[in-house]
Amino acid sequence: QVQLVESGGGLVQPGGSLTLSCAASGSFDSTDSMGWYRQAPGKERELVAGITSGGSTVYGDSVKGRFAISRDNAKNTVYLRMSSLKPEDTAVYHCHVLSHINGKAYWGQGTQVVVSS
C-alpha cells in the first residue's frame, strides 16, 4: 500500500498562486509515476499534471502554461505550483501515484482549492 498526504490547499484570489504538496509513504518506490487530478462539483475527475520518475511531464490542456509539476525523489514528494489561478480552477485536488512495480493506482484524500474574490 502507498499512503499519500496532501497539503497546501486553500482560498486564493483570481490571478493568485498556490503550491500543493503530496508526500508518499508505505510501499512507494522512486520509480513510480506521480501526478495530480482534480474534481469540481458536478464534473468528472480530470488530469491536471503528471510526472514520471525521470522527470517527464504531462499537463491538462486547461492548465498548460500556468501550472508546473515537480517532484523530489529524496523526499518522495510531488508538488504542483499553480499560477494565474482562475475561478474555474476551483476543485478538490487529488494526488495520484501509479506503481511501477504492480501497476496499481493510489489516491490521496484530496485538498480543496477555491479561487474566488
Backbone torsions as a table, in degrees:
resi	resn	phi	psi	omega
1	GLN	NA	144.1	174.9
2	VAL	-112.4	130.6	175.5
3	GLN	-105.1	138.0	-177.8
4	LEU	-126.9	130.3	178.7
5	VAL	-124.2	116.7	-178.6
6	GLU	-96.4	154.6	174.6
7	SER	-154.9	163.3	173.5
8	GLY	107.7	-4.8	179.3
9	GLY	-71.8	171.3	178.3
10	GLY	159.9	-165.0	179.9
11	LEU	-99.8	131.4	179.9
12	VAL	-141.2	149.2	179.4
13	GLN	-79.0	154.2	175.4
14	PRO	-54.6	137.1	-177.3
15	GLY	89.6	-9.6	-178.6
16	GLY	-82.6	-177.1	-177.8
17	SER	-129.1	156.2	179.7
18	LEU	-156.4	145.6	176.8
19	THR	-121.1	126.0	175.6
20	LEU	-98.7	147.5	176.2
21	SER	-127.9	150.3	176.8
22	CYS	-143.0	118.2	179.5
23	ALA	-102.6	129.7	-179.4
24	ALA	-103.4	146.6	177.1
25	SER	-147.5	-175.1	-178.4
26	GLY	82.1	-129.9	-176.5
27	SER	-88.5	17.6	177.8
28	PHE	-60.0	139.3	177.9
29	ASP	-123.3	146.0	-176.5
30	SER	-64.9	-13.0	177.4
31	THR	-85.8	-5.8	-179.8
32	ASP	-70.7	146.5	172.6
33	SER	-81.7	148.9	-179.2
34	MET	-130.9	157.9	179.9
35	GLY	-173.0	-177.3	179.2
36	TRP	-131.8	137.2	171.3
37	TYR	-122.8	163.4	176.1
38	ARG	-140.6	154.9	178.2
39	GLN	-139.2	118.1	177.0
40	ALA	-93.3	157.4	179.9
41	PRO	-55.5	128.4	178.3
42	GLY	77.8	4.8	-179.1
43	LYS	-121.2	161.8	177.4
44	GLU	-78.3	157.1	176.0
45	ARG	-67.1	136.6	-178.3
46	GLU	-130.9	152.8	176.9
47	LEU	-69.4	132.1	172.5
48	VAL	-98.5	-55.5	-178.9
49	ALA	-162.7	151.9	177.2
50	GLY	-139.0	155.6	179.8
51	ILE	-146.3	134.4	178.5
52	THR	-85.7	174.0	178.5
53	SER	-63.8	-27.2	179.7
54	GLY	-86.5	-3.6	176.2
55	GLY	99.1	2.0	175.8
56	SER	-70.5	139.6	-174.4
57	THR	-124.0	156.9	174.3
58	VAL	-142.0	144.7	-178.0
59	TYR	-131.1	148.7	170.4
60	GLY	-68.9	149.3	-175.1
61	ASP	-58.6	-34.8	-174.1
62	SER	-74.2	-12.1	-176.5
63	VAL	-117.5	-3.9	-178.8
64	LYS	-57.4	133.3	179.8
65	GLY	85.4	-11.0	-179.5
66	ARG	-115.2	-33.3	-178.0
67	PHE	-109.3	150.8	177.1
68	ALA	-137.2	128.4	178.0
69	ILE	-103.7	144.0	176.9
70	SER	-149.9	166.8	178.6
71	ARG	-144.3	152.0	175.5
72	ASP	-118.8	101.0	-175.6
73	ASN	-65.8	-27.1	178.7
74	ALA	-68.3	-28.0	-178.9
75	LYS	-105.7	1.6	-177.2
76	ASN	52.4	42.6	-173.5
77	THR	-128.1	139.8	174.8
78	VAL	-116.8	143.7	-177.6
79	TYR	-121.9	152.2	172.9
80	LEU	-132.1	109.8	176.9
81	ARG	-91.6	118.4	-177.0
82	MET	-112.2	124.3	-179.7
83	SER	-125.5	165.5	179.6
84	SER	48.4	47.6	-174.9
85	LEU	-66.3	144.9	-179.1
86	LYS	-120.5	156.9	177.3
87	PRO	-54.6	-32.3	-180.0
88	GLU	-72.6	-5.1	173.2
89	ASP	-83.3	-6.3	178.5
90	THR	-61.8	124.5	-176.8
91	ALA	-177.2	172.2	167.4
92	VAL	-91.6	126.0	-177.6
93	TYR	-101.4	127.0	-177.3
94	HIS	-113.9	133.4	172.7
95	CYS	-78.4	145.7	-176.5
96	HIS	-137.5	136.9	174.6
97	VAL	-127.5	132.6	173.5
98	LEU	-110.2	114.4	-175.7
99	SER	-69.3	127.5	176.6
100	HIS	-75.1	-18.8	-175.4
101	ILE	-86.6	-48.7	-175.7
102	ASN	-117.9	0.6	176.8
103	GLY	75.6	5.5	-179.2
104	LYS	-80.8	152.2	176.4
105	ALA	-106.1	138.7	179.1
106	TYR	-125.0	145.4	-175.9
107	TRP	-127.1	143.3	169.9
108	GLY	-83.1	169.8	-177.0
109	GLN	-76.2	-18.4	176.1
110	GLY	104.4	151.8	175.4
111	THR	-132.7	134.6	-174.3
112	GLN	-82.3	133.2	172.4
113	VAL	-120.9	124.8	178.0
114	VAL	-121.7	123.4	178.4
115	VAL	-110.1	109.1	-174.7
116	SER	-158.7	148.6	175.5
117	SER	-93.7	NA	NA
